[in-house]
């Protein structure tokens, strides 16, 4: 099958891009679970944008973003994203997104504040903002006849001119991708004029994460194997506050609670952030997560606590309905009890290198959203800038891809010739693997060992010795996984294990190269920031 635009992923970046194309452009969306299953769907906080110029300004938002990024942001990109903010918000409203307002008759948005923000600028829909955005985008995409959605299809590999050994093509260009239909076991070959990675993050590379199970770094691993440049993989943001409860699976406690005055406390009630940062409990996430990690190791406690008891039950139920309901189901009435919390892997600040239009180092391949490294986040993401980034780069990628499609006037990849001078046909997938009796148990063991290794040695606080230990073990795992990949029939579990191992290797390699501490990367052997030698991206 062939599409003008092939989008891998169905979060805010992928869907908002697809919805921009008119009916003359065929769009194929491949997503590994259901259409609405994505990191976007789990985003509680909201979307940061300057919507009240009387109280806020672009310059303040730019400054807050640069401060959080700790010297590694690309200021030109930051300025572009911030200034595009109100425009993409209008697009979302046009697609049916309902952001909270102060009252039904009032046009003024109820703006929240989160860590690192100097003003209230976070648009939200209570504490289910991502779910509301995903709902509206999915409904819009289903009404467009030019969009075809393939659910339960996981990407295997990108197809490139270099892989097909088309020597006359000077540029290594992406021509399409292979996908595994999880329901049938069939492999689909999909060609396209433009391929867009919108696959989200890779939280499952760590043992504890706020991300859904689908976040296995598929897009980054596929891009790397195809030859794309990857950057800043050492900068993985750990969210400071995940609900600590034996029956709760990585339930996120939004930073917006601290934006409403929530205080982080030790078991004895001490507000431990007060002496660490001027913003106290609203300090940037890397500082809060590292401080919690330090306090847990110092005290031996299993968790710290978030105190929201200064707010009434009525306020909390209205502002945070989902969080209030979930915590209450575990016996915690947060208007009366402190919420037990711990940090967990949350957001990848690095990824596939992409320019201001989302274009990567491979021809015909775009990367937008969390899978991309655009220069917006630098060494640490400012809260709620991720949904904004997804929308803005979807718009920029649309404009660039649409120009290209209109300029060529026909399928660009129809001009790709083989070495014999004939039009190249994308080869079908060949699977020579056999299903082995011990395959699943080996995959399960490798998956668990990899994630524990990453959590223990490449987590919030790192050292040279820990990183070297992690590298040795991941090297062995990569060798084992490669052997399995070529000798057994491909499955979703095998593909995801292959991808998180690739991503783990990239994170470890990048962390070893950066001999300083900056943003979310903290190495006890190099506790200070070194602008002279390391004020630049880590490119692999």
N, C-alpha and C positions, 0 to 999 in steps of 0.2 A: 504494500500500500504506500501511497505517496501523499504528502501534505505540503502546502506552502510553508506552514509554520508548525513545527513539532514542539510541544511543551511537555517537559517531564516534571510533574509535580502539580498539585492543585491547592496550594495555599493562596494567600493574598496576592503574592507576586504573580504566580502563574495564571490565576483566574482573572485578575484585573488586566493583565496583558491580553489574554484571549478575548475578553469582552470589548476591547478597543477596535479589533479588526472588523471591517465591513464584510458583507456577505459574499463579496467576490474573492475573499481570501479563505482558503480551506485551512482549518486549525484542528490538529489532533492533540488531545490532552491525555497523557498516560499517567496514571496514579496507582501506587502500589496497594492501596486499600480502597475504601469508599471515597467518593469525590470530596466530601467534607472533612476527611480525616487528615489533619495537618497540624503543624505547630501553631498556625494561626488560630485554629479552632480552640486551642487551650490558652490563648493569651487573655489574661484577666485584666491587666492594667489599662491599656488603651493605646492611642496613637498620639504622639506629640506633634503639635503644630501651633504656630502663632496665630491665634484666632481673635485676640483682643489687643489691638495695637494701642489702646488707651493705657493698659496696664503692663503690656509685654512688648517685645520688639524682636526682630530678626537677629539683631546683634547680640542680645542676651541669650537666645537659643544657640546661636553659633558659638558664643563664648562657653556656655555650659557643655556643649558637645566637645569642643577642643580641650577643655579642662578634664573631662572624663577620659578622653582618648590619650592623655598623658604624653603629648608631644609627637604622636605618630599619625594623627589625622591629616588628610589632605584638605587644607582649608578651602580650596576651590570647590571640591566636592561637597564639603560641609555646607558652604554657602548656597550652592545650587539646590541641595536637598531641602534645606530650611526654607528657602524662598519659594520653592515649588509646593510647599506644604498646604497652604490654603486652597490651591487649585485642585490638588488631588483629593482633598476633603470634599470639595464640591462635586467631584466625579463620583465619590463613594455615596454621597447623599443622592445623586441622580440615579444610582443603581439600587437605591432603596435602603441604604444603611440608616438606622435610627440611633443617633447618638443622644445621650441624655441631655436634657435641658432643665433649667431651673423650674419651669412650669410649662404646662401644655400650651398656654397662650403667649409664652415668652420665647423669642427667637435666640436668646442668649444661651450658649452652651454651658453646661455645668462642668467646668474644667477642673481636673484633679491635678495634684502635684506629687511627684515621685522623687526618689533619691537623685541628687545631683542637679535638679532643676531649681533655678532661682525664682521662678514664677509658676503659677498655675497655668498649664498649657496642654494637659493630657485629656483629649476627648475620650469618652468612655460610654459604655452601655451597662452601667452597674459594674459587676465584676465578671461579666461574660461578653466582653467587647469582641474578642476574637470570634466567638460563636455567632454573634450578630453580624459581623462583617462577612464571615464565611456563608451564612444563610443567604444574605442578599446577593453575593457574587455567584453562588451556585444557582440560585433561581434565575438570575440574568443569563448565565451561560446556557442553561437548559432551554431557553427560549430562542436561541440563535441557531438557525439551521446550518450555518457554516462550521459550527463547532461539534466535533465528535469526541465523546469521552470514553476512555477505556479504563474501567476500574479493575482493581486486582491484577495489574500488570506491573512487574518490577523490572527496571532497566538492568541489562546485563553488561553491555559495552556499547560505546559509540563506534560508528563506522566512518573511517576517514580515507582520504585519497592515499595516504601513506600506507595504511593497512592493506589497501587493495593493490599497492605497489604500482600506482599510476605515476610514472616517473616524469611525464611531461607537465604535471601539476607542480609548479614551483612552491606554492603555498600548501601546507598540510591543512586540508579543509574537511570539515565534518559533513557527511552526506546523509546521516540518519543514525538509527540505533536498533539494537536487538532488545526484545522484551520477552520475559517469561510470563505466560498466562498462568496465574497461580491456581486457577480452577481446573484447567485442562492439562497443564504440563506442556502445552504447545509453545514453541518459540516463534514470535512474530518479528518479521523484518519490516521496518518502517523507514522510508526515505523522506527527505524534506529539503526545501531550499534554505530554511533557517531552523536551527535546533536551539532550544532554550532550556537551560537547566534552572529549575525552580524547586529543587528537591529539599530545601530546608537544611537543618543542621545534623549533628552527629552525637547527640547526648548519650546514646546507648553505648558509646565507646567507654563510658565510665560506669562503675557499679551503681552509683546513685545519681539519678537525673530527674529533672522536672519534665523532660520531653516524653512524648508518646513513643510506643514501641517501634514506630516506623522510622525514627530518626537515627539511621545507621550510616550516614555520610555517603550515600550511594552516588550522588552527583559529583562530589569531590573525587571519589575513587575512580569513577568512570572517566572524568576529565584528566586525571593524572595519568591513567593508563594510556589515554589517547595522546598525551604529550603536552597538555596545557600547563601553564605556569600556575603555581600555588603559592600563596603568601600568608604570613602571620598566623600560622597554625598553632603556635605556642600560646596564643591569647584566647584561652577558653574561660568564659565568664561563669562563675559559680553563683547561683542565686542564694542569698543568705538565709532565706526563710522558706523551707519546705516543712510541711506538717510532720512532726515526729510522733508516730503512732504505729504500733505493730501491724495494724490492719489497714493502714492508709498507704496506698501505692503512690508515692511521690506526688502528693497533692500540694500544689503551689499556694503559698500564702502571699498574696500580691503586695508589692511594695507600696501600693496605694494606701494600705492601712497605716504605714508609717507616715505617708503623706497627710493623713488625717490625725497625726499626733501620736501614733503608736510608739511605745518605748521598748527597746530591747533590754532585758534584765537577766541577771544571773539567778540561780535558784534562791539565793538569799535576798533578792530584790534589788541588788545593786545595778543602776543604769550604766553599764560598762562602756558605752560609746561616748559618753559625755566628755571624757578627757582625751579621746582619740582624735576627734575631728570637730571643726566648728559647726558642721551640720548635724552633729550627734547621730541619732539613729537614722537620719536621712542622708548620711554620707554615701559616696559612690559605692557600688556593689562590691568591687574588689576589696576595698578597705573594710567593709562590714564583714564580708565572708572570711577574710584573713583574720580579723579580730576574733570572730566567733571560733574559728579553728584554734587559735592561740588559747582562748579561754577554756575550751573543752579539754585541750591537752594539759593545761595548767591545773584545772580543778578536778579532772577525771569525770566530770558530769557527762551524761549522755546527750544533753540538749541545753539550749538556752530558751528564753521565753519572750514572747511579744505581748505586751500589756496594752489592751484596748479598753480597759474597764472605765476609762474616763468618758467614754461615749455611751449613750443610752442604747438599750436593746432596739428601740424603735429606729434610731439612726442607722445602726449597724445592719439591721434586717433590710432596710431600704437601700442603703449604699452598697452593701456587700451581700446580696441575698444568697448567692451560691456558696460563698465561703462560710457564711453564717450557718446555712443548712448543713453543709458537709461536716463542719467542726462539731455542730450540735449532735449529729448522728454518732459521733465518737465520744459523746458525753461532755463536750466542752462548750459551755455558754460563754462566748467571748466577751459579753457585757459584764460577766462576773468572774471569769477565770482567765488566767494567762494562757496563751497558746504555746505549746512546746514546739520549737522549730530547730532545724539543722540546715546547713548548706548542702547544695547538690548542683551538679553540672547543669547549666542552663542555656548558654548561648555561645556559639562560635564566632569570634570577631574576625577571624581570617577566613580563607576559602580560595576559590578559583579567582585568580586576578582578572578584574574587569575594569574597563574604562568608564567614562562618564555616560556612555550609552549602554553599558552592560556587555560590551563586546570583549571576548577573551583573546588570548594569544593564538587561538586556533580559528581559522577562517570559518565563517558561518555558524560559530558557536557563541551564544550569549549565556551569561549567568546573572541571575537576579535574585534578590532576597538573601536569606542567611547563607546559602551555598556560596555566595560571592564575597570577594574581598575588594571593596570599591574605594577604600580610603576614608569612608565615613566614620567608622568606629575607632580606628587606630588601635590602641592597646586595651581599650575597654569601652563597651557600648553604654551610652547614656540611656537610661530607662525609657521605654516606649518609642525609641527612635527606630526600632526594627520594623514595625508595621508601616511607618512613614517611608523608610528606605524601600520596602517592597513595592509600595505604590508608585513612588517617584521613578524608580528604575524600570518598572513595568512600562510606565509612560515613555521614558527615554528609549527603551528597547523597541517599543512599538514604532516610535517616530523613525528610528534608524532602519528597522527592518522594512517598514512600509515604503520608505524612500527607495531602498534597494529593490524591492519587488516591483515597484512601479517603473524604476529605471530599466530593469532588464526586460520587462513586459512579458516574460515567460519564465518557466522553471529554470532557475540558474543552473541547477545541477544536471539539467538535461544536456548541458554543454560539456560535461565532464567526459573526456574520451579515454579509452583504454590505450595502452601502448601500441595496439594494432590500428588505432585510428577509429575504432567503433565506439558507440556510446556504451559507457560502463553500466552494467546491470548489477545491483546490489546482490551479493550472494546470499542464499538462504543459510540459516544456522545449521551446523552439523554437530551433533552430540554423540560422541563415541563412548561416553561413560556408561558404566554399569552400576546398578544399585547394589551397594555392599551391605552385609548384615550388620556390621558394627558402625556404619556411617553416622547415624544419628547420635549415638552415644559419644563418639569422638568429637563431633561438631559441638555438642552440648558442653563437653568438658573444656574444649578450646575456647568457646565463647565465654564461659565463666572465668577461666584463668586469665584471659586477656583483659576483661573488664576489672577484675580485682587487681591485676598488675598496674593498670592505668590509675586506679583510684589510690592505691597505696604509694606508688612511686612518682606519679605524674599529676598529682591532684593540686590542691590549693597552695601547698608549700612544697617546693622541690629542692633538690641538691644534686650536685654532679654525680655523687655515688648512686643516688636513687635513679637518676636518669640512665646511667650506664647499665644498671641492673635491668631496668625496663627494656632497654634496647636489645640486650642479649636475649631476653625471653621472647620479645616480639619477633626478633629475627628467626628464632626457632619455630615459632608459631607460623610465621609467613611461609617458611619452607614446607611445613606439614600441610598447611592449607592449600598451597600451590599443587602439591602432590594429589591431594584429594580432589581438587577442582578438575584436574585433567583425567582423573581415573574413575570418577563417579558421575552419575547422572545429576545434572544441576537441579537444585531445589532452592526455594526461597531462603531457608536457613543457611545453606552453603553460600549463596550469593551475599547475604548480609554479613556473614562471618568474614568472607573475603574482603568486603568493603570496610568493615570496622578495623580489620587488621591493617589495611592500607592507610586508613586515616590515623590510627594509633602510631604507625611508623612516621607519618608526616609530623604529628604533634611532637613526638620525642625528638626527632631530628632537628626541628625548628627550636625546641627548648634548649637543646645542647648547644646550638649555634649562638644563642643570645646569652652572653656573659654579663648580665646585669639583671636588675629587677625593675620592671616597668609595668604599670597597669595590672592586668590579671596574671602576669607572669612574675612569680616571686621565687628566687633562688637564694637559699640561705648562705651559699658560698659567695654570692655577689649581691648583697642586700641593697646596694645603692644604684641609682640611675646613672647611666653613662652616656650623656648626650654626644660626647666627642666621637665615640666609636659606634654607637648603636641607634642613633636617631634616624632610622630608616627601616623599611619593611624587611622581613626575612623572606626571601624569595627562593623557592625550590623548583 
